[in-house]
């Protein structure tokens, strides 16, 4: 049951089209800075960051500060 609960939470997280686009962009390109994801999604900084924060808290993506930028990547590519 615990496994199915985790799967259900992940499916719910990915049910949003912007979050699916983020996963697709990171899968194809590897790590990307927030501004690049904003451009690809056509979203402002605030909603892009909100999606990324939710995905980071769930463990789907990881964040790394590089100078003044924060780069995101898929946390575990085996999934």
N, C-alpha and C positions, 0 to 999 in steps of 0.2 A: 504494500500500500504506500509506503514512504516513497518508493521509486516513482510510482504513478502520480503521487502528489507533486513531485519535482517536475515531472514531464508536463503535467497539467499547468503548472505555474509558468513554465518556459513557453508553452504554446500560447498561453494568454498574453505573455509579454510580447511575443512575436506576431500577435494578431493585428498589430497596428502597421499600416503601410510604410510609414516613415521609419519605423524600427527595422522592418524588413529591408528597406533600401540601405540603411546603415550597415546591416550585416552583409548585404551583397557588395557594397563598396569596399568594406574591410576585407572580405573574402577575396575579391579580385585584386585589390591594390596593396593589401597589407596595411600596416599602420598609417593612419592619416591624422593630420591636425584638425582641430575643430573647424577652422575657417574653410577647409576643403570639403568637409562633410556638409557644412552650411550651403556651400555653393552647389554641391551635387543634389542636395535635397530641395534647394530653393526656399530655405527657411531662414528666419532671423536667428540670432545667437541664442536668445532665451529658450525658445522651444527646442532647438537642437540640443542645447545643454541639458534640458530637462529629460529628453529621451535618453541621452548618453548617461546621465546620472542614474536613471532607473535601471538601465542595462548594466551599468557598473556595479550597482548595489546587488543585483541578482547574480553577478558573477559571469555574465555573458561576455562582457568586454572588460579590458583593463586600461588604465590611464597611466601615462608617463609624462612628466614635465620635462620639456626640452627647452631650456631658456625661458622665454616668456610664453611659449606655446604648450598646450596640452595635446598630446597625441593619443589616439585610441586605437586599439587592436582587439581582435577576437582573443579571448582569454585562453581558450583551449580548442585548438583546431582539430582535435580528434573527434569532437562531437558533431 
